[in-house]
């Protein structure tokens, strides 16, 4: 298999897993918040806090993927 094809497949696998990691970050934050609210009786406080943290973690994953793509583009162009 050519090196370009191998690299393309590796990048495709990484970026396709990015969507899953974003969704997981949001749902984990949501479920932790719901659990804490049920434990302490503070409905919707912790749910909103941890949902916000989950969304922030999802955007962080997107940001890191974009930086990785930019670094790969610079390396391909020889900069």
C-alpha positions in Angstrom: 0.0 0.0 0.0 1.3 3.4 -0.9 2.3 5.8 1.9 -0.1 8.4 0.7 -3.0 6.0 0.8 -2.0 4.7 4.2 -1.8 8.3 5.6 -5.2 9.2 4.1 -6.8 6.1 5.7 -5.3 7.0 9.0 -6.6 10.6 8.8 -10.0 9.4 7.7 -10.2 7.1 10.8 -9.1 10.0 13.1 -11.6 12.5 11.7 -14.5 10.0 11.7 -13.8 9.2 15.3 -13.9 12.9 16.1 -17.7 13.1 15.8 -18.0 10.2 18.2 -15.7 11.8 20.7 -17.7 15.1 20.5 -21.0 13.3 21.2 -19.4 11.2 24.0 -18.0 14.3 25.7 -21.4 16.0 25.7 -23.3 13.0 26.9 -20.8 12.2 29.6 -21.1 15.8 30.9 -24.9 15.6 30.7 -25.1 12.3 32.6 -22.7 13.4 35.3 -24.8 16.5 35.8 -28.0 14.6 36.0 -26.5 12.2 38.4 -25.2 14.9 40.7 -28.5 16.7 40.6 -30.4 13.6 41.6 -27.9 13.0 44.4 -28.0 16.5 45.8 -31.5 17.5 44.8 -30.3 20.6 42.9 -32.2 20.1 39.6 -31.0 21.7 36.8 -27.9 23.4 38.3 -25.3 20.6 37.9 -26.9 19.4 34.7 -26.3 22.8 33.1 -22.8 23.1 34.5 -21.7 19.7 33.3 -23.5 20.0 30.0 -21.6 23.2 29.4 -18.4 21.5 30.3 -19.2 18.6 27.9 -19.9 21.0 25.1 -16.6 22.9 25.8 -14.8 19.6 25.7 -16.4 18.8 22.4 -15.2 22.1 20.9 -11.8 21.5 22.4 -11.7 18.2 20.4 -12.6 20.1 17.2 -9.9 22.7 17.9 -7.2 20.1 18.4 -8.3 18.3 15.2 -8.0 21.6 13.3 -4.6 22.3 14.7 -3.5 18.8 13.7 -4.8 19.3 10.2 -3.0 22.7 9.9 0.3 21.1 11.1 -0.1 18.3 8.5 -0.7 20.8 5.8 2.3 22.8 6.7 4.5 19.7 6.7 3.1 18.6 3.3 3.9 22.1 1.8 7.4 22.0 3.4 7.1 25.1 5.5 
